Amino acid sequence: MSYVIGAVVGLAAGALIGHLKNILIWRGYVGKDDGSQGNESAQVYSRAMISYFVNILVLVIVFFLRNLMPWNWMVCLVAVATGMALMNIVTAAKRK
């Protein structure tokens, strides 16, 4: 039961964090349609690096909180990563 609870909590937390990350980082870039081609690649690279940094930061936080979790922390860590990745896929599919 510890594995199931860890997986459910991890998926929920990963989905929430992934959704917030996509809203805060990518919505401003994807939503604009002004036709400016100025520094577009630099914006994409900087937003991607911020996104990667947030992913790593969230996983490190889960790792450091492992002793406070009453469920299996390894399953929770994998589920958080899976939830964040699934939200990227869902968000990209919605925008197509």
N, CA, C and O atoms as a CHARMM CRD file, in Angstrom:
* protein
*
  384
    1    1 MET  N      0.81600  -1.19300   0.00000 PROA 1      0.00000
    2    1 MET  CA     0.00000   0.00000   0.00000 PROA 1      0.00000
    3    1 MET  C      0.86300   1.26000   0.00000 PROA 1      0.00000
    4    1 MET  O      0.46100   2.30200  -0.51900 PROA 1      0.00000
    5    2 SER  N      2.04100   1.15100   0.58300 PROA 2      0.00000
    6    2 SER  CA     2.96100   2.28100   0.60600 PROA 2      0.00000
    7    2 SER  C      3.38800   2.68400  -0.80500 PROA 2      0.00000
    8    2 SER  O      3.59000   3.86600  -1.08300 PROA 2      0.00000
    9    3 TYR  N      3.52500   1.70400  -1.68600 PROA 3      0.00000
   10    3 TYR  CA     3.89700   1.99200  -3.06700 PROA 3      0.00000
   11    3 TYR  C      2.77600   2.71400  -3.80600 PROA 3      0.00000
   12    3 TYR  O      3.02100   3.64900  -4.56800 PROA 3      0.00000
   13    4 VAL  N      1.55900   2.27300  -3.57400 PROA 4      0.00000
   14    4 VAL  CA     0.40600   2.88200  -4.26100 PROA 4      0.00000
   15    4 VAL  C      0.21600   4.32100  -3.81400 PROA 4      0.00000
   16    4 VAL  O     -0.00100   5.20400  -4.64400 PROA 4      0.00000
   17    5 ILE  N      0.29400   4.56800  -2.51700 PROA 5      0.00000
   18    5 ILE  CA     0.13700   5.92600  -1.99700 PROA 5      0.00000
   19    5 ILE  C      1.25800   6.82100  -2.51000 PROA 5      0.00000
   20    5 ILE  O      1.00800   7.95900  -2.90700 PROA 5      0.00000
   21    6 GLY  N      2.47100   6.32700  -2.50700 PROA 6      0.00000
   22    6 GLY  CA     3.58900   7.10400  -3.03700 PROA 6      0.00000
   23    6 GLY  C      3.41300   7.42700  -4.50600 PROA 6      0.00000
   24    6 GLY  O      3.73600   8.53100  -4.94400 PROA 6      0.00000
   25    7 ALA  N      2.89800   6.46500  -5.27600 PROA 7      0.00000
   26    7 ALA  CA     2.68700   6.69600  -6.70800 PROA 7      0.00000
   27    7 ALA  C      1.58500   7.72000  -6.95200 PROA 7      0.00000
   28    7 ALA  O      1.72400   8.59400  -7.80800 PROA 7      0.00000
   29    8 VAL  N      0.49700   7.61500  -6.20800 PROA 8      0.00000
   30    8 VAL  CA    -0.61900   8.54900  -6.39100 PROA 8      0.00000
   31    8 VAL  C     -0.21700   9.96300  -5.98100 PROA 8      0.00000
   32    8 VAL  O     -0.50100  10.92400  -6.69700 PROA 8      0.00000
   33    9 VAL  N      0.43600  10.09000  -4.84400 PROA 9      0.00000
   34    9 VAL  CA     0.88000  11.40600  -4.38200 PROA 9      0.00000
   35    9 VAL  C      1.91000  11.99200  -5.35000 PROA 9      0.00000
   36    9 VAL  O      1.85900  13.18000  -5.66900 PROA 9      0.00000
   37   10 GLY  N      2.82900  11.17300  -5.80900 PROA 10     0.00000
   38   10 GLY  CA     3.84700  11.63700  -6.74600 PROA 10     0.00000
   39   10 GLY  C      3.26300  12.06700  -8.07800 PROA 10     0.00000
   40   10 GLY  O      3.66000  13.09600  -8.62400 PROA 10     0.00000
   41   11 LEU  N      2.32100  11.29200  -8.60900 PROA 11     0.00000
   42   11 LEU  CA     1.68200  11.67100  -9.87500 PROA 11     0.00000
   43   11 LEU  C      0.89800  12.96800  -9.73500 PROA 11     0.00000
   44   11 LEU  O      0.94400  13.82800 -10.61500 PROA 11     0.00000
   45   12 ALA  N      0.18200  13.10500  -8.63400 PROA 12     0.00000
   46   12 ALA  CA    -0.59200  14.33200  -8.41800 PROA 12     0.00000
   47   12 ALA  C      0.33000  15.54200  -8.27200 PROA 12     0.00000
   48   12 ALA  O      0.08400  16.59000  -8.87000 PROA 12     0.00000
   49   13 ALA  N      1.37800  15.39800  -7.48600 PROA 13     0.00000
   50   13 ALA  CA     2.31400  16.50900  -7.29800 PROA 13     0.00000
   51   13 ALA  C      3.04500  16.83300  -8.59900 PROA 13     0.00000
   52   13 ALA  O      3.21500  18.00400  -8.93800 PROA 13     0.00000
   53   14 GLY  N      3.47200  15.81700  -9.32000 PROA 14     0.00000
   54   14 GLY  CA     4.15500  16.04100 -10.58900 PROA 14     0.00000
   55   14 GLY  C      3.26300  16.69000 -11.62300 PROA 14     0.00000
   56   14 GLY  O      3.70600  17.56000 -12.37300 PROA 14     0.00000
   57   15 ALA  N      2.00000  16.27200 -11.67000 PROA 15     0.00000
   58   15 ALA  CA     1.06500  16.87700 -12.62000 PROA 15     0.00000
   59   15 ALA  C      0.80300  18.33900 -12.26800 PROA 15     0.00000
   60   15 ALA  O      0.75300  19.19500 -13.15100 PROA 15     0.00000
   61   16 LEU  N      0.63700  18.62000 -10.98300 PROA 16     0.00000
   62   16 LEU  CA     0.40600  19.99800 -10.55600 PROA 16     0.00000
   63   16 LEU  C      1.61500  20.88500 -10.86100 PROA 16     0.00000
   64   16 LEU  O      1.46700  21.97900 -11.40400 PROA 16     0.00000
   65   17 ILE  N      2.78600  20.41500 -10.51600 PROA 17     0.00000
   66   17 ILE  CA     3.99900  21.19600 -10.75700 PROA 17     0.00000
   67   17 ILE  C      4.24500  21.35000 -12.25400 PROA 17     0.00000
   68   17 ILE  O      4.62600  22.42600 -12.71500 PROA 17     0.00000
   69   18 GLY  N      4.03100  20.28400 -13.00900 PROA 18     0.00000
   70   18 GLY  CA     4.20400  20.37000 -14.46200 PROA 18     0.00000
   71   18 GLY  C      3.23300  21.33900 -15.09700 PROA 18     0.00000
   72   18 GLY  O      3.60700  22.07500 -16.01000 PROA 18     0.00000
   73   19 HSD  N      1.98800  21.35700 -14.63300 PROA 19     0.00000
   74   19 HSD  CA     0.99500  22.28400 -15.17500 PROA 19     0.00000
   75   19 HSD  C      1.36500  23.72900 -14.83800 PROA 19     0.00000
   76   19 HSD  O      1.31300  24.60300 -15.70300 PROA 19     0.00000
   77   20 LEU  N      1.73600  23.97700 -13.59000 PROA 20     0.00000
   78   20 LEU  CA     2.14900  25.32300 -13.19700 PROA 20     0.00000
   79   20 LEU  C      3.39400  25.77200 -13.95400 PROA 20     0.00000
   80   20 LEU  O      3.50400  26.93400 -14.34600 PROA 20     0.00000
   81   21 LYS  N      4.31700  24.85900 -14.15500 PROA 21     0.00000
   82   21 LYS  CA     5.53200  25.18900 -14.89800 PROA 21     0.00000
   83   21 LYS  C      5.19600  25.57100 -16.33600 PROA 21     0.00000
   84   21 LYS  O      5.73800  26.54400 -16.86100 PROA 21     0.00000
   85   22 ASN  N      4.32200  24.82700 -16.96500 PROA 22     0.00000
   86   22 ASN  CA     3.94400  25.13400 -18.33400 PROA 22     0.00000
   87   22 ASN  C      3.18400  26.45400 -18.43300 PROA 22     0.00000
   88   22 ASN  O      3.34800  27.19700 -19.40000 PROA 22     0.00000
   89   23 ILE  N      2.35700  26.74300 -17.44000 PROA 23     0.00000
   90   23 ILE  CA     1.63100  28.01300 -17.44600 PROA 23     0.00000
   91   23 ILE  C      2.59900  29.18000 -17.25800 PROA 23     0.00000
   92   23 ILE  O      2.56100  30.14700 -18.01800 PROA 23     0.00000
   93   24 LEU  N      3.46100  29.09300 -16.25400 PROA 24     0.00000
   94   24 LEU  CA     4.32200  30.22400 -15.91100 PROA 24     0.00000
   95   24 LEU  C      5.48100  30.43200 -16.88900 PROA 24     0.00000
   96   24 LEU  O      5.89500  31.56800 -17.12100 PROA 24     0.00000
   97   25 ILE  N      5.99800  29.36700 -17.45300 PROA 25     0.00000
   98   25 ILE  CA     7.17600  29.50500 -18.30700 PROA 25     0.00000
   99   25 ILE  C      6.80800  29.61400 -19.78100 PROA 25     0.00000
  100   25 ILE  O      7.31800  30.48500 -20.48500 PROA 25     0.00000
  101   26 TRP  N      5.92900  28.73800 -20.25200 PROA 26     0.00000
  102   26 TRP  CA     5.71300  28.62300 -21.69400 PROA 26     0.00000
  103   26 TRP  C      4.51600  29.37200 -22.23200 PROA 26     0.00000
  104   26 TRP  O      4.49000  29.68400 -23.42300 PROA 26     0.00000
  105   27 ARG  N      3.52200  29.67600 -21.41400 PROA 27     0.00000
  106   27 ARG  CA     2.31800  30.30300 -21.94900 PROA 27     0.00000
  107   27 ARG  C      2.60800  31.67200 -22.56800 PROA 27     0.00000
  108   27 ARG  O      2.04000  32.00700 -23.60700 PROA 27     0.00000
  109   28 GLY  N      3.46000  32.44600 -21.96200 PROA 28     0.00000
  110   28 GLY  CA     3.79700  33.75500 -22.51700 PROA 28     0.00000
  111   28 GLY  C      4.46900  33.67000 -23.87400 PROA 28     0.00000
  112   28 GLY  O      4.27500  34.53900 -24.72400 PROA 28     0.00000
  113   29 TYR  N      5.24700  32.64200 -24.07800 PROA 29     0.00000
  114   29 TYR  CA     5.93000  32.49100 -25.36400 PROA 29     0.00000
  115   29 TYR  C      5.01700  31.89600 -26.42200 PROA 29     0.00000
  116   29 TYR  O      4.97100  32.39400 -27.54600 PROA 29     0.00000
  117   30 VAL  N      4.29800  30.85000 -26.08400 PROA 30     0.00000
  118   30 VAL  CA     3.44700  30.16600 -27.05400 PROA 30     0.00000
  119   30 VAL  C      2.23200  31.01500 -27.40400 PROA 30     0.00000
  120   30 VAL  O      1.75600  30.97000 -28.53800 PROA 30     0.00000
  121   31 GLY  N      1.72400  31.78700 -26.44900 PROA 31     0.00000
  122   31 GLY  CA     0.52500  32.57700 -26.67500 PROA 31     0.00000
  123   31 GLY  C      0.72400  33.78800 -27.56100 PROA 31     0.00000
  124   31 GLY  O     -0.25000  34.29500 -28.11800 PROA 31     0.00000
  125   32 LYS  N      1.93900  34.26900 -27.71300 PROA 32     0.00000
  126   32 LYS  CA     2.14600  35.48400 -28.50600 PROA 32     0.00000
  127   32 LYS  C      2.12100  35.15300 -29.99400 PROA 32     0.00000
  128   32 LYS  O      2.62500  34.12000 -30.43600 PROA 32     0.00000
  129   33 ASP  N      1.53300  36.04200 -30.73000 PROA 33     0.00000
  130   33 ASP  CA     1.40200  35.85900 -32.16600 PROA 33     0.00000
  131   33 ASP  C      1.63600  37.17800 -32.87900 PROA 33     0.00000
  132   33 ASP  O      0.87400  37.54100 -33.77500 PROA 33     0.00000
  133   34 ASP  N      2.68800  37.90500 -32.49000 PROA 34     0.00000
  134   34 ASP  CA     2.89100  39.23600 -33.05000 PROA 34     0.00000
  135   34 ASP  C      3.77900  39.24100 -34.29200 PROA 34     0.00000
  136   34 ASP  O      3.99000  40.29100 -34.89900 PROA 34     0.00000
  137   35 GLY  N      4.29100  38.09700 -34.66700 PROA 35     0.00000
  138   35 GLY  CA     5.08900  38.00700 -35.88900 PROA 35     0.00000
  139   35 GLY  C      6.52600  38.47700 -35.74300 PROA 35     0.00000
  140   35 GLY  O      7.24600  38.52400 -36.74000 PROA 35     0.00000
  141   36 SER  N      6.96700  38.82200 -34.55800 PROA 36     0.00000
  142   36 SER  CA     8.34600  39.27000 -34.37200 PROA 36     0.00000
  143   36 SER  C      9.28400  38.07100 -34.38200 PROA 36     0.00000
  144   36 SER  O      9.04100  37.07600 -33.70000 PROA 36     0.00000
  145   37 GLN  N     10.33400  38.16900 -35.14500 PROA 37     0.00000
  146   37 GLN  CA    11.30100  37.07900 -35.27500 PROA 37     0.00000
  147   37 GLN  C     12.63400  37.45900 -34.63600 PROA 37     0.00000
  148   37 GLN  O     13.64500  36.80200 -34.88700 PROA 37     0.00000
  149   38 GLY  N     12.65000  38.49600 -33.82600 PROA 38     0.00000
  150   38 GLY  CA    13.88200  39.03500 -33.27400 PROA 38     0.00000
  151   38 GLY  C     14.78900  38.03500 -32.60300 PROA 38     0.00000
  152   38 GLY  O     15.70900  37.51300 -33.23200 PROA 38     0.00000
  153   39 ASN  N     14.55300  37.76600 -31.36800 PROA 39     0.00000
  154   39 ASN  CA    15.42500  36.92800 -30.56100 PROA 39     0.00000
  155   39 ASN  C     14.69800  35.65400 -30.16400 PROA 39     0.00000
  156   39 ASN  O     14.76300  35.23300 -29.00900 PROA 39     0.00000
  157   40 GLU  N     14.01600  35.04800 -31.10400 PROA 40     0.00000
  158   40 GLU  CA    13.13700  33.92100 -30.80600 PROA 40     0.00000
  159   40 GLU  C     13.89400  32.70100 -30.29600 PROA 40     0.00000
  160   40 GLU  O     13.45800  32.06900 -29.33400 PROA 40     0.00000
  161   41 SER  N     14.99700  32.36300 -30.90900 PROA 41     0.00000
  162   41 SER  CA    15.72800  31.17600 -30.47300 PROA 41     0.00000
  163   41 SER  C     16.33400  31.37700 -29.08400 PROA 41     0.00000
  164   41 SER  O     16.41800  30.43100 -28.30100 PROA 41     0.00000
  165   42 ALA  N     16.74900  32.58200 -28.78100 PROA 42     0.00000
  166   42 ALA  CA    17.28900  32.84800 -27.44300 PROA 42     0.00000
  167   42 ALA  C     16.19600  32.70600 -26.39200 PROA 42     0.00000
  168   42 ALA  O     16.44800  32.21700 -25.29100 PROA 42     0.00000
  169   43 GLN  N     14.98000  33.13400 -26.73000 PROA 43     0.00000
  170   43 GLN  CA    13.87400  32.97900 -25.79100 PROA 43     0.00000
  171   43 GLN  C     13.54600  31.50300 -25.55400 PROA 43     0.00000
  172   43 GLN  O     13.28700  31.09200 -24.42300 PROA 43     0.00000
  173   44 VAL  N     13.55800  30.71900 -26.61600 PROA 44     0.00000
  174   44 VAL  CA    13.26100  29.29800 -26.48300 PROA 44     0.00000
  175   44 VAL  C     14.32500  28.61900 -25.62900 PROA 44     0.00000
  176   44 VAL  O     13.99500  27.83200 -24.74200 PROA 44     0.00000
  177   45 TYR  N     15.58100  28.91000 -25.88300 PROA 45     0.00000
  178   45 TYR  CA    16.66500  28.28500 -25.11200 PROA 45     0.00000
  179   45 TYR  C     16.61200  28.69800 -23.64200 PROA 45     0.00000
  180   45 TYR  O     16.81000  27.86400 -22.75800 PROA 45     0.00000
  181   46 SER  N     16.35100  29.96600 -23.37600 PROA 46     0.00000
  182   46 SER  CA    16.32200  30.40200 -21.98100 PROA 46     0.00000
  183   46 SER  C     15.12600  29.79500 -21.24900 PROA 46     0.00000
  184   46 SER  O     15.24800  29.39500 -20.09100 PROA 46     0.00000
  185   47 ARG  N     13.97600  29.72300 -21.91400 PROA 47     0.00000
  186   47 ARG  CA    12.81300  29.10900 -21.27000 PROA 47     0.00000
  187   47 ARG  C     13.02100  27.60900 -21.07200 PROA 47     0.00000
  188   47 ARG  O     12.58900  27.05000 -20.06400 PROA 47     0.00000
  189   48 ALA  N     13.67300  26.96400 -22.01800 PROA 48     0.00000
  190   48 ALA  CA    13.95500  25.53500 -21.87300 PROA 48     0.00000
  191   48 ALA  C     14.91800  25.28700 -20.71400 PROA 48     0.00000
  192   48 ALA  O     14.73700  24.33600 -19.95300 PROA 48     0.00000
  193   49 MET  N     15.92200  26.12000 -20.57400 PROA 49     0.00000
  194   49 MET  CA    16.86800  25.95400 -19.46700 PROA 49     0.00000
  195   49 MET  C     16.18500  26.18500 -18.11700 PROA 49     0.00000
  196   49 MET  O     16.46400  25.47500 -17.15100 PROA 49     0.00000
  197   50 ILE  N     15.30200  27.16400 -18.04900 PROA 50     0.00000
  198   50 ILE  CA    14.54800  27.39600 -16.82200 PROA 50     0.00000
  199   50 ILE  C     13.66500  26.19100 -16.51400 PROA 50     0.00000
  200   50 ILE  O     13.55400  25.77500 -15.36100 PROA 50     0.00000
  201   51 SER  N     13.03900  25.63500 -17.54600 PROA 51     0.00000
  202   51 SER  CA    12.18900  24.46500 -17.37500 PROA 51     0.00000
  203   51 SER  C     12.99000  23.26200 -16.86500 PROA 51     0.00000
  204   51 SER  O     12.53800  22.55400 -15.96600 PROA 51     0.00000
  205   52 TYR  N     14.16100  23.03300 -17.42800 PROA 52     0.00000
  206   52 TYR  CA    15.02400  21.94100 -16.96700 PROA 52     0.00000
  207   52 TYR  C     15.46500  22.16800 -15.52500 PROA 52     0.00000
  208   52 TYR  O     15.50700  21.23200 -14.72700 PROA 52     0.00000
  209   53 PHE  N     15.79300  23.41000 -15.19900 PROA 53     0.00000
  210   53 PHE  CA    16.21300  23.72700 -13.83800 PROA 53     0.00000
  211   53 PHE  C     15.08200  23.45900 -12.84300 PROA 53     0.00000
  212   53 PHE  O     15.32700  22.93000 -11.75900 PROA 53     0.00000
  213   54 VAL  N     13.85200  23.81800 -13.20000 PROA 54     0.00000
  214   54 VAL  CA    12.70200  23.57100 -12.32900 PROA 54     0.00000
  215   54 VAL  C     12.50800  22.07400 -12.14400 PROA 54     0.00000
  216   54 VAL  O     12.24500  21.61900 -11.03000 PROA 54     0.00000
  217   55 ASN  N     12.63500  21.29600 -13.22500 PROA 55     0.00000
  218   55 ASN  CA    12.49300  19.83800 -13.11600 PROA 55     0.00000
  219   55 ASN  C     13.50900  19.25900 -12.13900 PROA 55     0.00000
  220   55 ASN  O     13.15600  18.47100 -11.26100 PROA 55     0.00000
  221   56 ILE  N     14.74800  19.64600 -12.29300 PROA 56     0.00000
  222   56 ILE  CA    15.81100  19.13300 -11.41800 PROA 56     0.00000
  223   56 ILE  C     15.59000  19.58900  -9.98500 PROA 56     0.00000
  224   56 ILE  O     15.77700  18.81100  -9.05000 PROA 56     0.00000
  225   57 LEU  N     15.19200  20.84800  -9.80500 PROA 57     0.00000
  226   57 LEU  CA    14.95300  21.37300  -8.46200 PROA 57     0.00000
  227   57 LEU  C     13.83900  20.61000  -7.75100 PROA 57     0.00000
  228   57 LEU  O     13.96200  20.29500  -6.56700 PROA 57     0.00000
  229   58 VAL  N     12.76000  20.31200  -8.46100 PROA 58     0.00000
  230   58 VAL  CA    11.64800  19.57400  -7.85800 PROA 58     0.00000
  231   58 VAL  C     12.09800  18.17100  -7.45900 PROA 58     0.00000
  232   58 VAL  O     11.75900  17.69800  -6.37400 PROA 58     0.00000
  233   59 LEU  N     12.84900  17.51100  -8.31700 PROA 59     0.00000
  234   59 LEU  CA    13.31000  16.15700  -7.99300 PROA 59     0.00000
  235   59 LEU  C     14.29900  16.15900  -6.82900 PROA 59     0.00000
  236   59 LEU  O     14.30000  15.23500  -6.01500 PROA 59     0.00000
  237   60 VAL  N     15.13000  17.17800  -6.74500 PROA 60     0.00000
  238   60 VAL  CA    16.06300  17.28900  -5.61400 PROA 60     0.00000
  239   60 VAL  C     15.29900  17.54100  -4.31200 PROA 60     0.00000
  240   60 VAL  O     15.65500  16.99900  -3.26600 PROA 60     0.00000
  241   61 ILE  N     14.25600  18.35800  -4.38000 PROA 61     0.00000
  242   61 ILE  CA    13.44100  18.61600  -3.18500 PROA 61     0.00000
  243   61 ILE  C     12.77300  17.33600  -2.70300 PROA 61     0.00000
  244   61 ILE  O     12.76000  17.05200  -1.50500 PROA 61     0.00000
  245   62 VAL  N     12.21900  16.56000  -3.63400 PROA 62     0.00000
  246   62 VAL  CA    11.61200  15.27900  -3.24800 PROA 62     0.00000
  247   62 VAL  C     12.66500  14.35700  -2.63700 PROA 62     0.00000
  248   62 VAL  O     12.38600  13.66100  -1.66100 PROA 62     0.00000
  249   63 PHE  N     13.84900  14.34600  -3.19200 PROA 63     0.00000
  250   63 PHE  CA    14.92000  13.51000  -2.64300 PROA 63     0.00000
  251   63 PHE  C     15.27100  13.92600  -1.21700 PROA 63     0.00000
  252   63 PHE  O     15.44700  13.07200  -0.34800 PROA 63     0.00000
  253   64 PHE  N     15.37400  15.23200  -0.97100 PROA 64     0.00000
  254   64 PHE  CA    15.73700  15.68200   0.36500 PROA 64     0.00000
  255   64 PHE  C     14.60400  15.51800   1.38400 PROA 64     0.00000
  256   64 PHE  O     14.85200  15.48600   2.58900 PROA 64     0.00000
  257   65 LEU  N     13.37500  15.41300   0.90500 PROA 65     0.00000
  258   65 LEU  CA    12.24000  15.19900   1.80600 PROA 65     0.00000
  259   65 LEU  C     11.94300  13.71700   2.03300 PROA 65     0.00000
  260   65 LEU  O     10.91900  13.37500   2.62400 PROA 65     0.00000
  261   66 ARG  N     12.80800  12.85800   1.57900 PROA 66     0.00000
  262   66 ARG  CA    12.54300  11.41000   1.63600 PROA 66     0.00000
  263   66 ARG  C     12.36100  10.89100   3.04700 PROA 66     0.00000
  264   66 ARG  O     11.60800   9.93900   3.25300 PROA 66     0.00000
  265   67 ASN  N     13.02000  11.48000   4.01800 PROA 67     0.00000
  266   67 ASN  CA    12.89000  10.99900   5.39300 PROA 67     0.00000
  267   67 ASN  C     11.59800  11.46900   6.05800 PROA 67     0.00000
  268   67 ASN  O     11.21100  10.93400   7.09700 PROA 67     0.00000
  269   68 LEU  N     10.93300  12.45300   5.47700 PROA 68     0.00000
  270   68 LEU  CA     9.68400  12.95800   6.03200 PROA 68     0.00000
  271   68 LEU  C      8.45500  12.28000   5.43400 PROA 68     0.00000
  272   68 LEU  O      7.34400  12.44400   5.93800 PROA 68     0.00000
  273   69 MET  N      8.65400  11.52600   4.36600 PROA 69     0.00000
  274   69 MET  CA     7.52800  10.89200   3.68100 PROA 69     0.00000
  275   69 MET  C      7.16500   9.56200   4.33800 PROA 69     0.00000
  276   69 MET  O      8.03500   8.72000   4.56200 PROA 69     0.00000
  277   70 PRO  N      5.87200   9.37200   4.64900 PROA 70     0.00000
  278   70 PRO  CA     5.46000   8.10100   5.24600 PROA 70     0.00000
  279   70 PRO  C      5.28300   6.98100   4.22000 PROA 70     0.00000
  280   70 PRO  O      5.01500   5.84000   4.59700 PROA 70     0.00000
  281   71 TRP  N      5.42700   7.28400   2.94500 PROA 71     0.00000
  282   71 TRP  CA     5.30500   6.28100   1.88900 PROA 71     0.00000
  283   71 TRP  C      6.65800   6.07700   1.24300 PROA 71     0.00000
  284   71 TRP  O      7.63000   6.73900   1.60600 PROA 71     0.00000
  285   72 ASN  N      6.72500   5.17900   0.30200 PROA 72     0.00000
  286   72 ASN  CA     7.98700   4.86600  -0.37500 PROA 72     0.00000
  287   72 ASN  C      8.43400   6.06200  -1.20700 PROA 72     0.00000
  288   72 ASN  O      7.75200   6.45300  -2.15400 PROA 72     0.00000
  289   73 TRP  N      9.56300   6.63400  -0.85800 PROA 73     0.00000
  290   73 TRP  CA    10.01100   7.86600  -1.50400 PROA 73     0.00000
  291   73 TRP  C     10.52100   7.61700  -2.92100 PROA 73     0.00000
  292   73 TRP  O     10.41700   8.50200  -3.77100 PROA 73     0.00000
  293   74 MET  N     11.06900   6.43600  -3.19400 PROA 74     0.00000
  294   74 MET  CA    11.58800   6.15700  -4.53700 PROA 74     0.00000
  295   74 MET  C     10.45500   6.09800  -5.55800 PROA 74     0.00000
  296   74 MET  O     10.57900   6.61900  -6.66600 PROA 74     0.00000
  297   75 VAL  N      9.35900   5.46400  -5.17600 PROA 75     0.00000
  298   75 VAL  CA     8.18800   5.41600  -6.05900 PROA 75     0.00000
  299   75 VAL  C      7.63600   6.82200  -6.25900 PROA 75     0.00000
  300   75 VAL  O      7.22800   7.18400  -7.36300 PROA 75     0.00000
  301   76 CYS  N      7.62300   7.60400  -5.19700 PROA 76     0.00000
  302   76 CYS  CA     7.13900   8.97300  -5.28600 PROA 76     0.00000
  303   76 CYS  C      8.03000   9.80700  -6.21500 PROA 76     0.00000
  304   76 CYS  O      7.52300  10.60700  -7.00200 PROA 76     0.00000
  305   77 LEU  N      9.32800   9.62700  -6.13000 PROA 77     0.00000
  306   77 LEU  CA    10.26000  10.35800  -6.98500 PROA 77     0.00000
  307   77 LEU  C     10.03300  10.02900  -8.46100 PROA 77     0.00000
  308   77 LEU  O      9.99700  10.92700  -9.30100 PROA 77     0.00000
  309   78 VAL  N      9.88200   8.75800  -8.76900 PROA 78     0.00000
  310   78 VAL  CA     9.63500   8.34600 -10.14900 PROA 78     0.00000
  311   78 VAL  C      8.27300   8.85700 -10.61800 PROA 78     0.00000
  312   78 VAL  O      8.13100   9.28000 -11.76500 PROA 78     0.00000
  313   79 ALA  N      7.28000   8.81800  -9.74200 PROA 79     0.00000
  314   79 ALA  CA     5.94900   9.28800 -10.11500 PROA 79     0.00000
  315   79 ALA  C      5.91900  10.79900 -10.33000 PROA 79     0.00000
  316   79 ALA  O      5.20000  11.27100 -11.21000 PROA 79     0.00000
  317   80 VAL  N      6.67300  11.56500  -9.55800 PROA 80     0.00000
  318   80 VAL  CA     6.75100  13.01100  -9.76900 PROA 80     0.00000
  319   80 VAL  C      7.36000  13.30000 -11.14200 PROA 80     0.00000
  320   80 VAL  O      6.85200  14.14300 -11.88100 PROA 80     0.00000
  321   81 ALA  N      8.42500  12.61500 -11.47700 PROA 81     0.00000
  322   81 ALA  CA     9.04500  12.80100 -12.78900 PROA 81     0.00000
  323   81 ALA  C      8.08200  12.40500 -13.91000 PROA 81     0.00000
  324   81 ALA  O      8.00800  13.07900 -14.93800 PROA 81     0.00000
  325   82 THR  N      7.35100  11.31700 -13.70700 PROA 82     0.00000
  326   82 THR  CA     6.37600  10.87600 -14.70700 PROA 82     0.00000
  327   82 THR  C      5.24300  11.88400 -14.84500 PROA 82     0.00000
  328   82 THR  O      4.81300  12.18000 -15.96000 PROA 82     0.00000
  329   83 GLY  N      4.75900  12.40900 -13.73900 PROA 83     0.00000
  330   83 GLY  CA     3.68900  13.40800 -13.77800 PROA 83     0.00000
  331   83 GLY  C      4.10500  14.67500 -14.49700 PROA 83     0.00000
  332   83 GLY  O      3.32700  15.23200 -15.27200 PROA 83     0.00000
  333   84 MET  N      5.33200  15.14200 -14.24900 PROA 84     0.00000
  334   84 MET  CA     5.81100  16.34000 -14.94700 PROA 84     0.00000
  335   84 MET  C      5.95200  16.08200 -16.44200 PROA 84     0.00000
  336   84 MET  O      5.60100  16.93600 -17.25600 PROA 84     0.00000
  337   85 ALA  N      6.46100  14.91700 -16.80600 PROA 85     0.00000
  338   85 ALA  CA     6.61300  14.59200 -18.23000 PROA 85     0.00000
  339   85 ALA  C      5.25800  14.45300 -18.91500 PROA 85     0.00000
  340   85 ALA  O      5.08700  14.90800 -20.04600 PROA 85     0.00000
  341   86 LEU  N      4.29800  13.83100 -18.24300 PROA 86     0.00000
  342   86 LEU  CA     2.96300  13.68300 -18.82500 PROA 86     0.00000
  343   86 LEU  C      2.27700  15.02700 -19.02100 PROA 86     0.00000
  344   86 LEU  O      1.55700  15.21400 -20.00200 PROA 86     0.00000
  345   87 MET  N      2.48700  15.95800 -18.10900 PROA 87     0.00000
  346   87 MET  CA     1.87700  17.28000 -18.27600 PROA 87     0.00000
  347   87 MET  C      2.48200  18.01600 -19.46200 PROA 87     0.00000
  348   87 MET  O      1.78300  18.78200 -20.12600 PROA 87     0.00000
  349   88 ASN  N      3.75600  17.80600 -19.74300 PROA 88     0.00000
  350   88 ASN  CA     4.35300  18.40800 -20.94600 PROA 88     0.00000
  351   88 ASN  C      3.70200  17.83800 -22.19900 PROA 88     0.00000
  352   88 ASN  O      3.43300  18.57300 -23.14900 PROA 88     0.00000
  353   89 ILE  N      3.44900  16.54200 -22.20800 PROA 89     0.00000
  354   89 ILE  CA     2.82900  15.90600 -23.36200 PROA 89     0.00000
  355   89 ILE  C      1.38400  16.37900 -23.51300 PROA 89     0.00000
  356   89 ILE  O      0.94500  16.69400 -24.61900 PROA 89     0.00000
  357   90 VAL  N      0.64900  16.43000 -22.40500 PROA 90     0.00000
  358   90 VAL  CA    -0.74800  16.86500 -22.46500 PROA 90     0.00000
  359   90 VAL  C     -0.84300  18.32300 -22.91000 PROA 90     0.00000
  360   90 VAL  O     -1.69700  18.66600 -23.72800 PROA 90     0.00000
  361   91 THR  N      0.01600  19.17200 -22.38600 PROA 91     0.00000
  362   91 THR  CA    -0.00500  20.57500 -22.76600 PROA 91     0.00000
  363   91 THR  C      0.32900  20.76000 -24.23200 PROA 91     0.00000
  364   91 THR  O     -0.30200  21.56600 -24.91600 PROA 91     0.00000
  365   92 ALA  N      1.31000  20.02500 -24.71900 PROA 92     0.00000
  366   92 ALA  CA     1.65800  20.12800 -26.13700 PROA 92     0.00000
  367   92 ALA  C      0.53800  19.61000 -27.03100 PROA 92     0.00000
  368   92 ALA  O      0.28700  20.16500 -28.10200 PROA 92     0.00000
  369   93 ALA  N     -0.12700  18.55900 -26.59800 PROA 93     0.00000
  370   93 ALA  CA    -1.23900  18.01400 -27.38900 PROA 93     0.00000
  371   93 ALA  C     -2.42500  18.96600 -27.41900 PROA 93     0.00000
  372   93 ALA  O     -3.12000  19.05200 -28.43100 PROA 93     0.00000
  373   94 LYS  N     -2.66700  19.68300 -26.32400 PROA 94     0.00000
  374   94 LYS  CA    -3.77000  20.64000 -26.27700 PROA 94     0.00000
  375   94 LYS  C     -3.52900  21.80200 -27.24300 PROA 94     0.00000
  376   94 LYS  O     -4.47800  22.32400 -27.82800 PROA 94     0.00000
  377   95 ARG  N     -2.30000  22.20000 -27.41200 PROA 95     0.00000
  378   95 ARG  CA    -1.98700  23.39000 -28.21200 PROA 95     0.00000
  379   95 ARG  C     -1.94000  23.10500 -29.70600 PROA 95     0.00000
  380   95 ARG  O     -1.90900  24.03900 -30.50700 PROA 95     0.00000
  381   96 LYS  N     -1.93500  21.85000 -30.09200 PROA 96     0.00000
  382   96 LYS  CA    -1.88800  21.52400 -31.52200 PROA 96     0.00000
  383   96 LYS  C     -3.22100  21.64300 -32.16700 PROA 96     0.00000
  384   96 LYS  O     -3.34900  21.40300 -33.36700 PROA 96     0.00000
